[in-house]
Amino acid sequence: MRVAIISYSFSGNTKRACLFLMKTIKDKNIDAMSFDLKPENEEKAFLKQCKSAFYRQRVNIQKTAPDIGSYDFIIFASPVWAFTFAPALRVYLESIKDLTDKKCGCFLTYGSGLGKNKALTELEGILKAKGGRILFSKNIPGAKTGDKEYLAEQFKSLIDIIGT
């Protein structure tokens, strides 16, 4: 099984969760790669980032994300901003033509929690519309991304799925 984790992180919360997940997967001797989406001209102000997300504005992303064709399981991750996920992940998802029969997972990290369920439902809808089979979906509080025991519990079902 080949696993790709494709994510965007601004404050570091999503990145911490992805690093934990990557280590856990690799500790199970599963082939995995992590890819960080980065806008070419990333806005540094959080509120401007939120506005960009709310209005579904496009950003140009650096070409660091993989062609997903060679991966069996793809995990998408982003922070929740303004009731949706980050523009960098949205643009990357728009570039994917087809996820038919691809096993997918997704998780979002959040601060206040406002809009987290709406954002996760939207992300799931995009993955399903492209033919992806969602086998894992979760919201994770950003404040808990440094808690390894908490993350182990949250990702346990995902690791079990990937390991089979």
Residue pairs with C-beta under 8 A, 6 or more apart in sequence:
1 30
1 31
1 72
1 73
1 162
2 31
2 32
2 33
2 70
2 71
2 72
2 73
3 25
3 30
3 31
3 32
3 33
3 71
3 72
3 73
3 74
3 75
3 162
4 32
4 33
4 34
4 35
4 66
4 68
4 71
4 73
4 74
4 75
5 18
5 21
5 22
5 32
5 33
5 34
5 35
5 75
5 77
6 35
6 37
6 65
6 66
6 68
6 74
6 75
6 76
6 77
6 89
6 92
7 14
7 15
7 18
7 34
7 35
7 36
7 37
7 75
7 76
7 77
7 78
7 89
8 14
8 36
8 37
8 38
8 77
8 78
8 79
8 86
8 88
8 89
9 15
9 18
9 36
9 77
9 78
9 79
9 109
10 46
10 49
10 79
10 86
11 46
11 79
11 142
13 79
13 109
13 111
13 142
13 143
13 145
14 77
14 78
14 79
14 108
14 109
14 142
14 145
15 36
16 145
16 146
17 77
17 107
17 109
17 140
17 145
17 151
18 34
18 77
19 34
20 145
20 148
20 151
20 152
20 155
21 75
21 151
21 155
21 158
22 32
22 34
24 152
24 155
24 159
25 32
25 159
25 162
26 32
28 159
28 162
28 163
30 162
30 163
33 66
33 71
35 64
35 65
35 66
36 64
37 61
37 62
37 64
37 65
37 86
37 88
37 89
37 92
38 61
38 62
38 64
38 88
39 59
39 60
39 61
39 62
39 87
39 88
40 59
40 60
40 61
40 62
41 59
41 60
42 59
43 49
43 52
49 81
49 86
49 87
50 81
50 82
51 57
51 82
52 59
52 87
53 81
53 82
53 84
53 85
53 86
53 87
53 90
54 81
54 82
54 83
54 84
56 84
56 87
56 90
57 87
58 87
58 90
58 91
59 87
59 88
59 91
60 91
61 88
61 91
61 92
65 92
68 74
68 96
68 99
68 102
71 102
72 102
72 103
73 102
73 103
73 104
73 105
73 135
73 161
73 162
74 99
74 102
74 103
74 104
74 105
74 132
75 104
75 105
75 106
75 107
75 136
75 158
76 89
76 93
76 104
76 105
76 106
76 123
76 127
77 89
77 106
77 107
77 108
77 109
78 85
78 86
78 88
78 89
78 108
78 109
78 123
79 85
79 86
79 108
79 109
79 110
79 111
79 142
80 108
80 109
80 110
80 111
80 113
80 114
80 115
80 116
80 119
80 139
82 115
83 114
83 115
83 118
83 119
84 90
84 115
84 118
84 119
84 122
85 108
85 119
85 122
85 123
89 123
93 126
93 127
93 130
96 130
97 130
98 130
98 131
99 127
99 130
99 131
99 132
100 130
100 131
100 132
101 131
101 133
102 131
102 132
102 133
103 132
103 133
103 135
103 161
104 127
104 132
104 133
104 134
104 135
104 136
105 134
105 135
105 136
105 137
105 158
105 161
106 120
106 123
106 124
106 127
106 134
106 136
106 137
106 138
107 136
107 137
107 138
107 139
107 140
107 154
108 116
108 119
108 120
108 123
108 138
108 139
108 140
109 139
109 140
109 141
109 142
109 145
110 116
110 119
110 139
110 140
110 141
110 142
111 141
111 142
111 143
113 139
113 141
116 139
117 139
120 137
120 138
120 139
123 137
124 134
124 137
127 134
128 134
135 158
135 161
136 157
136 158
136 161
138 154
138 158
140 151
140 154
144 150
144 151
145 151
